[in-house]
Amino acid sequence: MLQLWHCNDARSFRALWALEELGLDYELRMLPFPPRALRKEYLVENPLGTIPLLVDGATRMTESAAIPHYLSSVYGDGKLARQPGDADYGAYLNWLHHGEATLTFPQTIFLRYAMLEPEERRQPQVAEDYRKWFLARLRLAEQTLADGRDSLLESGFSNADISVGYAVQLALSLGMRADLPRHSLAWFERLATRPGFVRAKAAQAAGVKAEGLTAQPF
């Protein structure tokens, strides 16, 4: 069975959301955040100490934007993915990686220097610079979504929405609601009503309760 190692509302939520959208069977292994500090035995599973970790037999994956594509391609008959020859294949790949490399990256720097470091090591100016960086990089999605569409691709919902949508979800967790541009926020709020998203949130909550973890994401 597929096994997903996950922290509450962390970037591993992309993989959990994809699992639920595809209706796949899986085992959810919940961890406290950050696992490399609070669950050191996890380093045996993933020497990086990061999440997600998807285990599928001999296959072990740690990249949150790659896992949904893998699941779609291997177990979902291509659902949620796009293939070479599709008109929006290039756009699909671009958004898939944009969500992590362009959007989530500055958020993680903000998170570290605004919230996770001990008080004496926090860097308010660094955190503010990376907050602004994230919001500036959200401009492409905001322009794309300005027509009120429900998905980034004209062909419909895909892993691209999961990848970029999680970045908006993380921004909300980081207290940026008032900063988010209106089309991106409205789009994410529509995504959050999808049955797959709702199921993923429910599975996460059940896992948090079963492990006795805090429901706070960080």
ROPA-935006 format. One record per residue: residue in three letters; x, y, z of N, C-alpha, C in turn. Coordinates in steps of 0.05 Angstrom, whole numbers, padded with zeros to 5 digits, always signed. Layout:
REM ROPA-935006
ALAXYZXYZXYZ...
***
This chain:
REM ROPA-935006
MET+00017-00024+00000+00000+00000+00000+00018+00025+00000LEU+00008+00045-00014+00022+00071-00013+00023+00082+00016GLN+00045+00094+00023+00049+00105+00050+00058+00134+00047LEU+00044+00152+00061+00051+00180+00060+00058+00190+00088TRP+00082+00201+00091+00090+00214+00115+00084+00244+00112HIS+00071+00255+00133+00058+00281+00129+00058+00297+00155CYS+00061+00323+00154+00056+00341+00177+00032+00358+00171ASN+00018+00366+00192-00007+00380+00189-00003+00406+00172ASP-00018+00407+00150-00019+00431+00132+00008+00439+00121ALA+00029+00421+00123+00054+00427+00110+00052+00420+00080ARG+00074+00423+00065+00073+00420+00036+00066+00392+00028SER+00069+00373+00046+00060+00345+00041+00030+00343+00037PHE+00016+00365+00043-00013+00365+00038-00019+00363+00008ARG+00000+00372-00009-00004+00368-00038-00008+00339-00044ALA+00009+00322-00033+00008+00293-00038-00018+00281-00027LEU-00025+00289-00003-00050+00279+00010-00074+00287-00007TRP-00075+00311-00016-00097+00321-00032-00099+00305-00058ALA-00076+00300-00071-00077+00284-00096-00086+00256-00090LEU-00078+00243-00069-00087+00216-00062-00117+00215-00060GLU-00128+00235-00047-00157+00236-00043-00172+00242-00069GLU-00161+00260-00085-00174+00267-00111-00174+00242-00129LEU-00154+00225-00127-00152+00202-00144-00166+00177-00132GLY-00175+00180-00107-00189+00158-00094-00171+00134-00088LEU-00146+00138-00082-00127+00116-00078-00126+00108-00049ASP-00120+00082-00044-00116+00072-00017-00088+00079-00008TYR-00085+00087+00017-00058+00095+00027-00058+00093+00057GLU-00034+00092+00068-00031+00094+00097-00019+00121+00103LEU-00031+00136+00121-00022+00163+00128-00006+00161+00154ARG+00018+00171+00154+00036+00171+00177+00040+00200+00185MET+00028+00209+00206+00030+00237+00215+00054+00241+00233LEU+00067+00264+00229+00090+00272+00244+00087+00299+00256PRO+00101+00305+00278+00102+00333+00288+00121+00349+00270PHE+00117+00375+00270+00134+00393+00253+00153+00409+00271PRO+00179+00410+00264+00192+00396+00242+00201+00368+00250PRO+00196+00348+00234+00202+00320+00242+00231+00314+00247ARG+00249+00328+00233+00278+00322+00237+00287+00330+00265ALA+00272+00348+00279+00279+00356+00306+00262+00341+00327LEU+00236+00336+00320+00218+00325+00340+00212+00296+00337ARG+00221+00283+00316+00217+00254+00312+00242+00244+00297LYS+00264+00243+00312+00290+00238+00299+00291+00210+00287GLU+00275+00191+00296+00276+00165+00284+00266+00166+00255TYR+00252+00187+00247+00243+00190+00220+00266+00193+00200LEU+00290+00201+00210+00313+00204+00193+00321+00177+00181VAL+00313+00155+00194+00319+00129+00182+00302+00125+00157GLU+00278+00136+00156+00261+00134+00133+00270+00154+00111ASN+00275+00178+00120+00283+00200+00101+00307+00215+00113PRO+00331+00210+00104+00354+00223+00116+00353+00253+00114LEU+00337+00264+00096+00334+00293+00095+00318+00304+00119GLY+00301+00287+00130+00284+00296+00152+00261+00314+00143THR+00256+00315+00117+00235+00333+00106+00210+00317+00101ILE+00189+00331+00096+00164+00318+00087+00155+00333+00062PRO+00142+00320+00044+00131+00293+00046+00152+00271+00041LEU+00144+00247+00049+00157+00223+00039+00135+00204+00030LEU+00135+00197+00004+00117+00177-00006+00133+00152-00011VAL+00123+00130+00000+00135+00104-00004+00116+00086-00020ASP+00127+00077-00042+00111+00059-00060+00130+00036-00067GLY+00131+00016-00050+00150-00006-00054+00178+00004-00053ALA+00193+00000-00074+00221+00010-00074+00223+00039-00082THR+00201+00051-00090+00201+00080-00098+00197+00097-00073ARG+00214+00116-00069+00212+00135-00047+00215+00163-00058MET+00195+00180-00053+00195+00207-00065+00192+00228-00043THR+00206+00250-00046+00206+00271-00026+00198+00299-00036GLU+00190+00301-00062+00184+00327-00073+00153+00329-00076SER+00142+00350-00063+00113+00352-00061+00099+00358-00087ALA+00113+00371-00106+00101+00376-00132+00103+00353-00151ALA+00123+00336-00147+00127+00312-00164+00109+00289-00157ILE+00102+00287-00131+00086+00264-00122+00059+00263-00135PRO+00044+00285-00136+00018+00284-00149+00020+00275-00179HIS+00040+00284-00193+00043+00275-00220+00049+00245-00222TYR+00066+00236-00204+00072+00207-00203+00047+00191-00198LEU+00032+00199-00178+00007+00184-00171-00012+00184-00195SER-00015+00207-00208-00033+00208-00231-00024+00191-00254SER+00002+00190-00259+00013+00175-00281+00013+00145-00276VAL+00020+00137-00252+00023+00109-00246-00003+00096-00237TYR-00020+00110-00222-00044+00098-00210-00070+00111-00219GLY-00068+00134-00232-00093+00149-00238-00100+00150-00267ASP-00087+00133-00284-00093+00133-00312-00092+00161-00324GLY-00073+00177-00314-00069+00203-00325-00087+00225-00313LYS-00107+00217-00297-00125+00237-00285-00109+00257-00269LEU-00115+00282-00271-00103+00305-00258-00077+00314-00271ALA-00066+00297-00289-00041+00304-00303-00048+00312-00332ARG-00027+00321-00346-00030+00326-00375-00006+00313-00388GLN-00010+00305-00414+00010+00289-00428+00022+00304-00451PRO+00046+00296-00460+00057+00308-00485+00036+00305-00508GLY+00033+00326-00522+00012+00327-00543-00013+00342-00535ASP-00018+00343-00509-00040+00360-00499-00033+00389-00504ALA-00053+00405-00510-00048+00433-00516-00037+00448-00493ASP-00044+00440-00468-00034+00454-00445-00014+00439-00429TYR+00000+00420-00442+00021+00405-00428+00043+00423-00417GLY+00052+00441-00433+00073+00460-00424+00064+00477-00401ALA+00040+00487-00403+00029+00503-00381+00026+00486-00356TYR+00017+00461-00359+00014+00443-00336+00041+00440-00322LEU+00062+00433-00336+00088+00430-00324+00098+00455-00310ASN+00093+00478-00324+00102+00503-00313+00089+00510-00286TRP+00062+00507-00285+00048+00512-00261+00055+00492-00239LEU+00059+00467-00246+00065+00446-00227+00090+00454-00212HIS+00111+00463-00226+00136+00471-00213+00135+00499-00202HIS+00119+00516-00214+00116+00544-00204+00106+00544-00175GLY+00087+00526-00169+00076+00526-00143+00096+00521-00121GLU+00116+00504-00126+00136+00498-00106+00160+00516-00109ALA+00173+00516-00132+00198+00530-00135+00196+00561-00133THR+00174+00571-00144+00171+00601-00145+00155+00611-00122LEU+00134+00597-00113+00116+00607-00093+00122+00597-00064THR+00125+00571-00061+00129+00561-00034+00157+00567-00023PHE+00177+00569-00041+00204+00574-00032+00206+00600-00015PRO+00197+00623-00024+00198+00647-00008+00182+00645+00018GLN+00160+00630+00017+00143+00626+00040+00159+00612+00062THR+00175+00592+00055+00190+00577+00075+00211+00595+00088ILE+00222+00613+00073+00242+00632+00085+00227+00650+00105PHE+00204+00660+00096+00188+00677+00114+00181+00662+00140LEU+00172+00637+00137+00164+00621+00160+00187+00617+00179ARG+00211+00611+00168+00234+00607+00186+00241+00632+00202TYR+00244+00655+00188+00254+00678+00201+00233+00695+00215ALA+00208+00689+00211+00187+00704+00225+00175+00687+00248MET+00176+00660+00246+00161+00644+00265+00177+00621+00277LEU+00194+00607+00262+00206+00583+00273+00232+00587+00288GLU+00248+00606+00281+00273+00610+00295+00268+00621+00323PRO+00286+00615+00342+00284+00627+00368+00284+00658+00365GLU+00272+00671+00385+00268+00700+00383+00294+00715+00376GLU+00316+00707+00388+00341+00721+00384+00353+00717+00356ARG+00343+00697+00341+00353+00691+00315+00334+00700+00292ARG+00311+00710+00300+00292+00719+00280+00302+00744+00265GLN+00293+00746+00240+00302+00768+00223+00278+00781+00210PRO+00265+00800+00224+00240+00812+00214+00243+00824+00186GLN+00265+00837+00179+00268+00849+00153+00271+00827+00131VAL+00286+00806+00137+00288+00784+00118+00260+00772+00114ALA+00246+00767+00135+00219+00755+00133+00201+00773+00116GLU+00202+00799+00121+00185+00817+00106+00192+00818+00076ASP+00218+00817+00071+00227+00817+00043+00216+00792+00028TYR+00217+00769+00041+00208+00745+00028+00177+00743+00027ARG+00164+00756+00045+00134+00758+00043+00127+00774+00018LYS+00141+00796+00014+00135+00812-00010+00143+00797-00035TRP+00165+00782-00034+00173+00766-00057+00151+00746-00065PHE+00141+00732-00045+00119+00713-00051+00095+00727-00064LEU+00087+00749-00053+00063+00763-00063+00069+00774-00092ALA+00093+00782-00097+00100+00791-00124+00099+00768-00144ARG+00108+00745-00135+00108+00721-00153+00080+00710-00157LEU+00061+00717-00140+00034+00708-00144+00020+00723-00166ARG+00033+00743-00177+00021+00760-00198+00012+00744-00223LEU+00028+00724-00230+00022+00708-00254-00004+00693-00251ALA-00008+00681-00227-00033+00666-00222-00056+00686-00221GLU-00052+00709-00209-00074+00729-00207-00083+00738-00234GLN-00064+00742-00253-00072+00750-00280-00087+00728-00294THR-00078+00703-00290-00090+00680-00303-00118+00676-00293LEU-00123+00681-00268-00149+00675-00255-00168+00699-00256ALA-00160+00720-00268-00176+00745-00268-00203+00741-00282ASP-00205+00721-00300-00231+00717-00314-00250+00700-00297GLY-00243+00693-00273-00261+00679-00255-00261+00649-00260ARG-00242+00638-00274-00241+00610-00280-00236+00594-00254ASP-00243+00568-00255-00240+00551-00232-00214+00535-00232SER-00199+00536-00254-00174+00521-00255-00153+00537-00271LEU-00128+00532-00265-00107+00547-00279-00106+00540-00308LEU-00112+00515-00315-00112+00506-00343-00140+00508-00355GLU-00141+00515-00380-00167+00516-00393-00181+00489-00395SER-00165+00468-00394-00176+00441-00396-00188+00430-00370GLY-00185+00446-00348-00197+00437-00323-00178+00432-00300PHE-00189+00423-00278-00173+00419-00254-00151+00399-00259SER-00128+00404-00246-00105+00386-00250-00086+00389-00226ASN-00064+00374-00227-00044+00376-00206-00032+00404-00205ALA-00034+00420-00226-00025+00447-00226-00040+00463-00205ASP-00067+00458-00202-00083+00472-00182-00075+00463-00154ILE-00069+00437-00151-00060+00427-00125-00034+00441-00117SER-00015+00443-00136+00011+00454-00130+00009+00484-00122VAL-00004+00500-00139-00006+00528-00134-00026+00533-00111GLY-00048+00518-00111-00068+00521-00090-00057+00518-00063TYR-00038+00498-00060-00026+00495-00033-00011+00520-00024ALA+00003+00533-00043+00018+00558-00036-00001+00579-00025VAL-00025+00581-00036-00045+00600-00025-00055+00590+00002GLN-00059+00564+00005-00067+00553+00031-00045+00559+00052LEU-00020+00556+00045+00001+00562+00064+00002+00592+00071ALA-00003+00609+00051-00004+00637+00057-00026+00644+00078LEU-00048+00630+00076-00069+00634+00095-00061+00625+00123SER-00046+00602+00124-00036+00592+00149-00016+00611+00162LEU-00002+00626+00145+00018+00645+00154+00007+00673+00160GLY-00020+00676+00159-00032+00701+00166-00032+00722+00144MET-00031+00713+00119-00030+00732+00097-00056+00737+00083ARG-00078+00730+00094-00104+00732+00081-00108+00760+00070ALA-00103+00780+00086-00108+00808+00077-00090+00816+00054ASP-00067+00802+00051-00048+00809+00030-00055+00796+00003LEU-00070+00774+00004-00074+00758-00021-00092+00773-00041PRO-00084+00772-00066-00101+00785-00087-00127+00770-00090ARG-00148+00785-00097-00175+00775-00094-00181+00751-00112HIS-00171+00751-00137-00178+00729-00155-00165+00703-00145SER-00140+00704-00136-00126+00681-00126-00140+00670-00101LEU-00148+00688-00083-00162+00679-00059-00188+00666-00065ALA-00204+00679-00083-00230+00668-00090-00227+00641-00103TRP-00207+00638-00120-00202+00612-00134-00196+00591-00113PHE-00178+00597-00094-00172+00577-00074-00196+00570-00057GLU-00212+00589-00050-00236+00583-00034-00255+00565-00050ARG-00256+00567-00076-00272+00548-00092-00258+00520-00092LEU-00232+00520-00094-00218+00494-00093-00223+00480-00066ALA-00225+00495-00045-00228+00483-00018-00255+00471-00014THR-00273+00474-00033-00300+00461-00031-00300+00434-00046ARG-00278+00428-00060-00277+00403-00075-00278+00379-00056PRO-00293+00358-00062-00294+00335-00044-00267+00323-00038GLY-00248+00323-00057-00222+00312-00052-00207+00328-00031PHE-00209+00355-00032-00196+00372-00013-00209+00368+00015VAL-00235+00367+00016-00249+00363+00041-00241+00336+00054ARG-00240+00315+00038-00231+00289+00048-00203+00290+00058ALA-00185+00304+00044-00157+00306+00053-00155+00320+00080LYS-00171+00341+00083-00171+00355+00109-00181+00337+00131ALA-00202+00322+00125-00213+00304+00145-00193+00282+00153ALA-00180+00271+00133-00160+00250+00138-00137+00261+00155GLN-00129+00286+00149-00108+00299+00164-00116+00303+00193ALA-00140+00313+00197-00150+00318+00224-00152+00292+00240ALA-00161+00270+00227-00162+00245+00241-00134+00235+00248GLY-00115+00239+00230-00087+00232+00236-00075+00247+00259VAL-00080+00274+00259-00071+00291+00281-00082+00281+00308LYS-00108+00275+00308-00121+00265+00333-00109+00238+00342ALA-00106+00220+00323-00096+00193+00329-00068+00194+00341GLU-00052+00213+00331-00024+00215+00341-00021+00233+00364GLY-00042+00247+00372-00041+00265+00395-00024+00290+00389LEU-00025+00299+00363-00009+00322+00355-00025+00347+00357THR-00012+00370+00355-00026+00396+00355-00038+00400+00327ALA-00061+00413+00326-00073+00420+00301-00061+00445+00288GLN-00044+00459+00303-00030+00482+00291-00011+00472+00271PRO-00010+00485+00247+00007+00476+00226+00037+00478+00232PHE+00045+00498+00248+00074+00502+00253+00078+00510+00281
***
